[in-house]
Amino acid sequence: MNPAERPESRPERHPAFIQPMRAKSGSLPTAEGWSYELKWDGMRLQASVLPVAQGSPPSLELRSGSGRVLTSTFPDLASLAEAVDLRVVLDGELVVFDQGRPNFSRLQQRIHVADPSTSLLQTHPVVFIVFDLLRLDDSDVTSLPYHDRRRLLRSILADGPNWRVPSHVDEDGQQLLDLARAHDLEGIVAKRTQGVYRPNSRAGEWIKIKLRRRQDFVVGGWLPGAGGLRDRVGSLLVGVRDGGELRFAGAVGSGLTDQMRQYFLENLDPTITCPFSVVPKLSKPPTWTEPRLVIEVAYCEWGHGQHLRHPVFVGLRLDTDPSQVFADRMQPDNQI
């Protein structure tokens, strides 16, 4: 056998991507057995680290919440591979801070750039908020209770220049929620202390308590604008999954920058078929698109059977699978 073909000489591979566990929207749990963390306004990120082995340098692989490889997009995190001496898979949220608070709009200026310039890295540095540990050496630790995973995470990873392990509290979630409100943060997440990590699940063991009305939506088409925007994207037609169908929720135009209008024009795949379960009545002929892109929208009101009122585009969600975009308020057991 050629030495280069021997198993021990082959480069070590990163483990398979683990579909992230998601939180449901709900009210603040008041019973015992819950821990509480701040909710970070960013993009879900999974990091796999392979330490130095057989003379090979450490290796880092970054993936979005939908599994897309983003390693080259965030060179800010390259030194994370040297910060851990074990094979690990980390779960967390990627944010860009602005005056001490996460700013999702500033993060949007990073997630579309595969090879960021030195200037962009300096003006919009990312920070990886690591809140969970999924693999440790050769062991899958998702079956361990949340508290044990958190303890292990703290023992192997110290805060670094572009990453940190956030604190959590085991009681008085209301106090943390009040703190989030005082600092104009998105909200908090409650997690069952003895809960396991359930990949590709939105179980009631994680509950997000939001202070702002925001929701992910699937883009199913667009309408042209007026005047100078008559040949460009004026507003996006969006919906949410309801059973096996995509239900229309409204049109979103406010908040779209020229850069984002051009992005959607280039990245939305036209189709002749309306992707929504019921063809909406619109003021202009639409361009229907394949429902593959997900956006986050802020809004004032959204009642059952009604369209979004005063929706504002917040950002693109490259970390979200469009088949998993359900309305938070439609989930059957989102209250504890």
C-alpha positions, 0 to 999 in steps of 0.5 A, a space after each residue: 500500500 502506498 504510504 499516502 493511502 494509509 488511513 493514519 496519513 489521511 487528513 482528518 475531516 470535520 464531522 458532519 453538520 449538526 442541524 441546530 436546535 431552535 427555540 419556540 416563542 412563548 412566555 417567561 417560564 416561572 417554574 423551577 428547572 430553567 436557565 436564562 440567557 440573553 437573546 443575541 440579534 445575529 446569525 446562527 453559526 456552528 464551528 468545528 475545530 480540529 486541533 494540531 495533529 500529525 504536523 498538520 495545523 489546526 483547522 476551523 470550519 464555519 457553517 450557517 444554521 442552514 449548513 452553508 460553509 462560511 469559513 472564508 467569509 469570517 477570517 476574524 474567527 481563524 484564531 479560534 482553531 488555536 484556542 481549543 486543544 480538542 476536537 469540538 463542535 460549537 453552537 452559537 450566534 454571530 453578531 456585530 456590535 455597535 456601541 455595545 449592542 448587537 446590530 443586525 443591520 451591520 452584520 448584513 454588511 458582512 454576511 454577503 462578502 465571501 472575501 472581506 477587505 481589511 477595511 471591512 474587517 476593521 470597521 465591522 468585526 464579528 463576534 461569535 457568541 458561543 452558547 452550546 457544545 455539541 461534540 467533544 473529542 470523539 463524543 457526541 454530548 448533545 444527550 447531556 443536560 444543558 447544565 453539563 454542556 455549559 460546564 464543559 464549554 466553560 472548561 475548554 473555551 475562554 473568551 477571545 478577541 472575536 468570541 465569548 461564552 456568555 453568562 447565564 442565570 439559573 433563577 429570576 428570569 424576569 430580572 434578566 428580561 428587565 435588563 434586556 429591555 433596559 438595554 434595548 436588546 431583542 429579549 432572552 431565551 429560557 432553557 430547561 436545565 436538564 434538557 438535552 440538545 435536540 438537533 433539527 428540533 424546535 422543542 419547548 425546552 428552549 423558549 425565546 421571550 421577545 421584546 420586539 415583534 419580529 418574524 422570519 418569512 420566506 420570499 415568494 416573489 416581488 413587485 416592481 417599484 415606482 419611478 426609478 424603481 420600476 424595473 427593480 425590486 420595490 417590495 418582497 412578497 413573503 409568507 410562512 409555512 402553514 402545514 405543507 403550504 406557504 401562506 401569504 403574509 404581505 409585501 415588504 418594501 420599507 427598509 430595503 437598501 439599493 444594495 439589497 434590492 440588487 441582491 434580490 434581483 440577482 438571487 431570486 429565481 423567477 418561476 411562472 407558478 405562484 408559490 403561495 397556497 392562495 394567489 394574493 390580490 396585488 396592485 401590480 403584476 408580480 414576479 413569482 420566485 422559487 421560495 428559497 430565501 428567508 428574510 427577517 421582518 419587524 412589524 407593528 401588527 399581524 393578526 390571523 388572516 390579515 397581512 403585515 401592518 407597517 412591515 420593515 425589512 431587517 435582514 437576510 437570514 442565510 442561517 434559516 431553512 425556508 422549509 422550517 419558517 413557521 409563524 411563531 404564534 401559529 405553533 401549537 405549544 408555544 406557551 409554558 
